[in-house]
Amino acid sequence: MEIRRVGVVGLGTMGAGIAQISVQSGFDTVGREVSDELAERGHATIERYLARGVEKGRLSETDRDAAVGRMTLTTDLADLADCDLVIEAVLEELDLKRELFAELDRITRPDAILATNTSALSVSDIAEATDRPERVVGMHFFNPAPVLPLVEIVRGRESSDDAVDAAYRWAEQAGKQPVRCNDTPGFIVNRILIPLLNDCVRVLDEAEVTPEEMDKAMTNGAGWPLGPCALIDLIGVDVHVHASEALHGKLGEKRIAPPDRLVRMQQDGALGRKSGRGFYDY
Ligand SMILES: NC(=O)c1ccc[n+]([C@@H]2O[C@H](COP(=O)([O-])OP(=O)(O)OC[C@H]3O[C@@H](n4cnc5c(N)ncnc54)[C@H](O)[C@@H]3O)[C@@H](O)[C@H]2O)c1
């Protein structure tokens, strides 16, 4: 099926980025927020990033105006009725997502694809809330969505090949680098990266190295573009601890659980870049 019109539910950090990708790639896009104020805030974020693209010479003013013109805002989910693809990016709560998918199932055409950007929940558990689990997939973008190319296209238990392929093709048309995978905890990147980052934090104390030394070691010895401590500061210590707890809850492996040092940092409000201090001061 051809995707022409896209809906994005939730214009927070991820949703605003996904909506921006969509309009910039030429798709008419309806963004839904819970209030006019939040919708305006999401829209302002999209406009700000598009303006930055113009400043940096990546986007012409004409293309920017055309992209902004493709974006419609609403607080009414019913306005997503004509969408061929709806990407959900609301809070990471299973009941909330299930409720939303049940409503989207009633509102949208039966062949529309419903995608979730969940990081840690099961796509299949969300799909079960609908009468069309074969049209439900995961589309896991990475933060910041307009910058990081990867999108994990997640096959739920009952996702059809047609829905998975259509989501994959859309991601390619939107300039992304999609990869298909099964609906397993952490999908691909987080399953590997979360325990790996937690190991790095444990090594800080075991080997008595500073964050600077750890980052120097991993950038120079393993070729990482960014050291693990700088990366956790960028992700946000609270976000990383939460993701570790969620993945640990599903897989039970000790090394996935957040190290005490990170939990203490979270309790002290040292959350990384966003709080002005984490492993480093900002
Ligand atoms: N932030 C990341 O690094 C990242 C990366 C990949 C995936 N994700 C996933 O993306 C999703 C959104 O995360 P985010 O970081 O953009 O969150 P956010 O807090 O920035 O935005 C949350 C959104 O949920 C909406 N919302 C809150 N309560 C709602 C309700 N009752 N009904 C409908 N909408 C409601 C908000 O209005 C907002 O648009 C989550 O599932 C998260 O796991 C996040």
The ligand as an ORCA input file, in Angstrom:
! r2SCAN-3c Opt
* xyz 0 1
  N      13.087     10.044     24.495
  C      13.753      9.050     23.925
  O      14.994      9.009     23.922
  C      13.000      7.950     23.205
  C      13.649      7.226     22.209
  C      12.939      6.228     21.507
  C      11.624      5.972     21.855
  N      11.010      6.683     22.874
  C       9.608      6.366     23.168
  O       8.795      7.379     22.580
  C       7.594      7.557     23.353
  C       7.465      9.021     23.722
  O       8.606      9.420     24.461
  P       9.072     10.957     24.543
  O      10.460     10.930     25.080
  O       8.767     11.663     23.283
  O       8.086     11.489     25.695
  P       7.641     12.991     26.030
  O       7.435     13.007     27.507
  O       8.539     13.989     25.423
  O       6.218     13.098     25.307
  C       5.135     12.335     25.772
  C       3.899     12.615     24.940
  O       2.816     11.856     25.496
  C       1.675     12.680     25.512
  N       0.742     12.244     26.548
  C       0.928     12.273     27.881
  N      -0.170     11.826     28.519
  C      -1.058     11.481     27.554
  C      -2.371     10.954     27.563
  N      -3.006     10.672     28.718
  N      -2.988     10.724     26.373
  C      -2.346     10.989     25.208
  N      -1.120     11.505     25.137
  C      -0.478     11.741     26.287
  C       2.224     14.072     25.784
  O       1.283     15.044     25.456
  C       3.479     14.073     24.913
  O       3.153     14.407     23.601
  C       7.722      6.596     24.543
  O       7.054      5.411     24.236
  C       9.232      6.376     24.637
  O       9.552      5.135     25.233
  C      11.670      7.674     23.529
*
